[in-house]
Amino acid sequence: MSDLTLKNTVAQWLADPVGEQALTEMLTEAGASVGSLAPARRLSLAKLVKLSRGKFSAEAAEALVARAAELRAAGADAPATAEADGDGADVTAAGVGSTGGTEPAEWVEHVSAGRFAGQTVVVTGAASGIGRATASRVAREGGRVVAVDMTRAGLDELVAETELPAGAEIVTVVADITDDAGVARIVEAAGDRVHALANIAGIMDRFAAVHTVDDATWEKVFAVNVTGTMKLMRAVVPGMLAAAEGRIVNVASEAGLRGSASGAAYTASKHAVVGLTKNAAFMYTGTGVRVNAVAPGGVATGMQPRDVDEFGMGRVRSAMGIMADIAMPEQLAASITFLLSADSTNVNGQVVASDGGWSAA
């Protein structure tokens, strides 16, 4: 096989015995396994570097390429543990499966100029991940974005990195969505008219099952994922009702659709977000206010749980064999901004699974 580079996908690295050995060495040193790469099999190493936001550095990637070249030069090629066609699409090594054939083209974002012109959109969790991608997309499509997060540095980066068209604006607010005073500051920054709200801020749990979940984790996860979501909805709905128009998108999760995607606290909280979304959609039907949710699957956001519960994580990992490829935050932003926009005119009370087909399994 030819030398591996940053342009090769994870699937291609794993299909090559030298690449698999180099990856295994790197991951073992980090306390992980090649199986953890399954959702990212279609991503190139260069893309992983970009999406990891520092967790997988460019230096580490270059070192991996150099290690593969070193192994190749030393004659480390061995009978492949996986079979692949010419482009490495059919990978079965380390639990990474594929249906074979040609790799699909990498998704490219297409901005719809002016879609949010003249509109104020509140986006929480805007300092990173899906929230940041959504805030950027709305602003680049002409909107006035009220970007909310508890991390000032991330908000400043969002502003610095976003090229705004004429008439667009990003207003940053450092606030805790579980705090009434913080919610009041968000509403004040938004002004008299909020056209749309994206409730994206959220936190993970420890993957703990019911018998190991602690009260502090349970209460904090529900405070952010459910109570904070409700408080912002409660704050903006009166103005939307007065204007007879408004759109709310709550970010649920694959864990809001099944019981095998996370721990007890996170799963219960995201089921609650689904219930809150459906109830609000019903309550406001016919008023011009529409409420929907997006349920992401695996997304490269960098949001990682701490102090992972071994029992719970072991159970969840056993169900991840059917998990679809990991998505980029911008892909979720595409789904969310459609529902935030007037284009979703006839959609209400829906939970859109933006998960690459995971929920269909």
Residue pairs with C-beta under 8 A, 6 or more apart in sequence:
1 16
1 18
1 77
3 68
3 69
3 72
4 12
4 13
4 16
4 18
4 19
4 22
4 65
4 68
4 69
5 45
5 65
6 44
6 45
6 46
6 49
6 61
6 62
6 65
7 44
7 45
7 46
8 19
8 44
8 45
8 88
9 41
9 42
9 43
9 44
9 45
9 88
9 103
10 23
10 37
10 40
10 41
10 42
10 43
10 44
10 45
10 48
10 96
11 41
11 42
11 84
11 88
11 89
11 91
11 96
11 98
11 103
12 19
12 84
12 87
12 88
12 91
13 19
13 20
13 22
13 23
13 45
13 68
14 20
14 23
14 34
14 37
14 41
14 82
14 91
14 93
14 94
14 96
15 80
15 82
15 83
15 84
15 88
15 90
15 91
15 93
16 68
16 80
16 88
17 76
17 77
17 78
17 79
17 80
17 81
18 68
18 71
18 72
18 76
18 77
19 68
20 34
20 81
20 82
20 93
20 94
21 71
21 76
22 64
22 67
22 68
22 71
23 34
23 37
23 64
24 33
24 34
25 67
26 60
26 64
26 67
27 33
27 34
27 36
27 37
33 94
34 93
34 94
34 95
34 96
35 94
35 95
35 96
37 94
37 96
38 94
38 95
38 96
38 97
38 320
38 321
38 323
39 298
39 320
39 323
39 324
39 325
39 326
40 48
40 300
40 325
40 326
41 91
41 96
41 98
41 325
42 103
42 104
42 325
43 51
43 300
43 325
43 326
45 61
45 64
45 65
46 61
47 106
47 328
48 56
48 61
48 300
49 56
49 57
49 58
49 61
51 300
51 302
51 328
51 329
52 300
52 302
53 128
53 302
55 302
80 93
81 93
81 94
82 90
82 91
82 92
82 93
82 94
82 96
83 90
83 92
84 90
84 91
85 100
85 101
87 102
87 103
88 103
89 98
89 100
89 101
89 102
89 103
90 98
90 99
90 100
90 101
91 97
91 98
92 98
95 321
97 321
107 328
107 330
107 331
109 137
109 330
109 334
111 137
111 140
111 141
112 141
113 141
113 142
113 165
114 141
114 142
114 165
115 141
115 142
115 143
115 337
115 341
115 343
116 138
116 141
116 142
116 143
116 195
116 196
116 337
116 340
116 341
117 141
117 142
117 143
117 167
117 168
118 142
118 167
119 142
119 143
119 144
119 195
119 196
120 143
120 144
120 145
120 146
120 190
120 191
120 193
120 194
120 195
120 196
121 138
121 143
121 144
121 145
121 146
121 194
121 195
121 196
121 197
121 198
121 340
122 145
122 146
122 148
122 186
122 190
122 194
122 196
122 197
122 198
122 232
122 236
123 131
123 134
123 135
123 138
123 145
123 146
123 147
123 148
123 198
123 200
124 131
124 148
124 149
124 177
124 198
124 199
124 200
124 201
124 228
124 232
125 131
125 132
125 148
125 149
125 200
125 201
125 202
125 251
126 132
126 134
126 135
126 145
126 147
126 148
126 149
126 154
126 155
126 158
126 172
126 200
127 147
127 149
127 150
127 151
127 153
127 154
127 155
127 157
127 158
128 149
128 151
128 154
128 301
128 302
128 303
129 200
129 299
129 301
129 302
129 303
129 329
130 200
130 251
130 296
130 299
130 301
130 329
130 332
130 333
130 336
131 147
131 149
131 198
131 200
131 201
132 154
132 158
132 329
133 328
133 329
133 330
133 332
133 333
134 198
134 200
134 332
134 333
134 336
134 337
134 340
135 145
135 147
135 158
135 162
135 170
136 158
136 161
136 162
136 333
137 330
137 333
137 334
137 337
138 145
138 198
138 337
138 340
139 145
139 162
139 164
139 168
139 169
139 170
140 162
140 163
140 164
140 165
140 168
141 168
141 337
142 165
142 167
142 168
143 168
144 168
144 169
144 171
145 168
145 169
145 170
145 171
146 171
146 173
146 186
146 189
146 190
146 194
147 155
147 158
147 159
147 170
147 171
147 172
147 173
148 172
148 173
148 174
148 175
148 177
148 186
148 201
149 155
149 172
149 174
149 175
149 201
150 174
150 175
150 176
151 174
152 172
152 174
155 172
155 174
156 172
158 170
158 172
159 170
159 172
162 170
164 170
171 189
171 190
173 185
173 186
173 189
175 182
175 183
175 185
175 186
176 182
176 228
177 183
177 186
177 201
177 224
177 228
177 229
177 231
177 232
178 223
178 224
178 227
178 228
178 231
180 231
183 231
183 232
183 235
184 235
186 232
186 235
187 194
187 235
187 236
190 236
192 239
193 239
193 243
194 236
194 239
194 240
194 246
195 245
195 246
195 247
196 246
196 247
196 248
196 249
196 340
196 341
197 232
197 233
197 236
197 246
197 247
197 248
197 249
198 249
198 251
198 336
198 340
199 228
199 229
199 232
199 233
199 248
199 249
199 250
199 251
200 251
200 336
201 224
201 228
202 224
202 225
202 251
202 253
203 220
203 221
203 224
203 225
203 303
204 221
204 262
204 266
204 303
204 304
204 305
205 213
205 217
205 221
205 262
205 263
205 264
205 265
205 266
205 305
206 213
206 217
206 263
206 265
206 305
206 306
206 307
206 308
206 309
206 312
207 262
207 263
207 266
207 305
207 308
207 309
207 312
207 313
207 316
208 214
208 217
208 263
208 264
208 265
208 309
208 311
208 312
209 263
209 264
209 309
209 311
209 312
209 315
210 264
212 309
212 311
212 312
213 263
213 264
213 265
213 309
217 265
218 264
218 265
221 265
221 266
221 269
222 265
222 268
222 269
222 272
225 266
225 269
225 270
225 272
225 273
226 269
226 272
226 273
226 276
229 250
229 273
229 276
230 276
233 248
233 250
233 276
233 280
233 291
236 246
236 248
237 246
237 248
237 280
237 284
237 289
239 246
240 246
240 248
240 288
240 289
241 284
241 287
241 288
241 289
243 288
244 287
244 288
245 288
245 289
246 288
246 289
246 290
247 289
247 290
247 291
247 292
247 339
247 340
247 341
247 342
247 344
248 280
248 289
248 290
248 291
248 292
249 291
249 292
249 293
249 294
249 336
249 339
249 340
250 273
250 276
250 277
250 291
250 292
250 293
250 294
251 273
251 293
251 294
251 295
251 296
251 336
252 270
252 273
252 274
252 277
252 293
252 294
252 295
252 351
253 261
253 262
253 266
253 270
253 273
253 295
253 296
254 261
254 295
254 296
254 297
254 298
254 353
254 355
254 358
254 359
255 261
255 262
255 266
255 267
255 270
255 271
256 267
256 270
256 271
256 273
256 274
256 293
256 295
256 351
257 274
257 295
257 351
257 353
257 359
258 359
259 267
260 315
260 316
260 319
261 267
261 316
261 319
262 270
262 316
263 309
263 312
263 316
264 312
270 295
273 293
274 293
274 295
274 351
277 291
277 292
277 293
277 349
277 351
278 349
278 351
280 291
281 290
281 291
281 292
281 348
281 349
281 350
282 349
284 290
284 291
285 348
285 349
290 344
290 347
290 348
291 348
291 349
292 339
292 344
292 347
292 348
292 349
292 350
292 351
292 352
293 350
293 351
293 352
294 332
294 335
294 336
294 339
294 351
294 352
294 354
295 351
295 352
295 353
295 354
295 355
295 359
296 327
296 332
296 354
296 355
297 323
297 324
297 327
297 353
297 354
297 355
297 356
297 358
297 359
298 323
298 324
298 325
298 326
298 327
298 355
298 356
298 358
299 326
299 327
299 328
299 329
299 331
299 332
300 326
300 327
300 328
300 329
301 329
322 358
322 361
323 358
324 355
324 356
324 357
324 358
325 356
327 354
327 355
327 356
331 354
332 354
335 352
335 354
336 354
338 344
339 347
339 352
353 359
353 360
